[in-house]
Amino acid sequence: ILNCGPIYCPPDGGWGWAVVFGAFISIGFSYAFPKSLTIYFKEIQEYFSISYSEIAWLSSVMLASMYAGGPVSSVLVNRYGSRPVVMVGGVMVSAAMVLASFGTTIMHLYLCVGVIGGLGLAFNLQPALTIIGTYFQVKRPLANGLAMTGSPVVLFTLAPLNQFLFDSFGWRGSFLVLGSIVLNCCAAGALMRPGQKSVQHKSKTAPQEFNGSAAEEAATVDTSRQSDNLPTTNRKHESQSCLQKFVDLSLFRHRGFLIYLIGNVVMFFGFFAPVVFLAPYAKHQGIDEYSAAFLLSIFALVDMFIRPATGLIGNTKWIRPRIQYFFSFSVSFNGVCHLLCPLAPGYVGLVVYSVFFGLAFGMVSALLFECLMDLVGAHRFSTAVGLVTIIECGPVYTVIFNSLVDIFGEYKYMYYACGVFMLVPGIFFFIMHYYNYKKLDEEQRRRAALEMKTSEETVQLKMSQDDETQHEADG
């Protein structure tokens, strides 16, 4: 079942698997690199004689730059394609780490690692997410699940590697080595060659796409055409068309995109904090440091394996047509896990929580961008993901939960809050996607009835013309 559309038909394989491998590397470094640098924080803090909050800002600035650079990256991808943007991003991160190794002040590190490195990671993340949709349609959930597995795998690899580099070369030498390692993103970008687009003519009997993006886009296009027919000044029309080249503002009239955006704004308040506070929560309960750290290893291991498994499940004929419900379940599952976490008895209870939390977190991560692409379509995904990633500054939201811990002196209230922040959007997604699917089905039926009526009128007109021709010939 595949509706390629009138322009481009994804090959669903072939070189696409090499592209997935490149995206695996790029996405892995984008998400894991800022987290892996925390191992050097203590030595840098002592070297510059600064407070812990000042050194903690290094990761925050890097992540903020990465997410804020999303729209810029999307514009560049739309203009130049994924391959050059990813390669430039790899060079930027490498240069940032090399320059940071010669840093003399913490502001130097903020500028190099935080701003330049963060923008370089943005140039790695968005193109890698975007190009998968140009190579896959039928197997896209599986391809996205495999690509998103790069985050836990790279983090799992970088954690011991950074410890070895730190023990052998210190933070300056380690930054030089990391600057060379991150150049692998350039090799990953080289794999992302543009898809060879071929013209396809849609058959009249072609089945409906897995998602509802085509149906809703048709309504949006009709609305846009009607608005174009209204009398407007040339200057206003030119300014709108110029802006449209860089940002697709019609997304804010897209029903599915608005549902996704509103739900994610709430969801990301409770998405990252439970990971950050898992080890401190265990220590607060009297568990030793090594056992507390092992909980994160359990979480990461489960997360690593569930992401491709989720992509495989999402690709089945039972889940794919209504994949938004699968995403809604994953978000709700996270919320239930966090609400039950404070009730877990002792260390064994936290181990069980870590397993289920790893399952829930990996499911959401694997489906996060696949569901956005399912809603807006592959050709509008680049702009959509650029707008959405701005709200993903999850690590900044942990400041709120730090305050909760300070006020109550307990971590359980933080987990209750995160549970609510995940469960509420999960229920919201269930309700709104049910409404969205219902509206899409109604629009599809109306469009089919209109096409049938138009074809009948065409046949009747043709028959009447034939009768008139025959009558004239007889006369």
Disulfide bonds with the S-S distance in Angstrom:
Cys4-Cys9 2.46
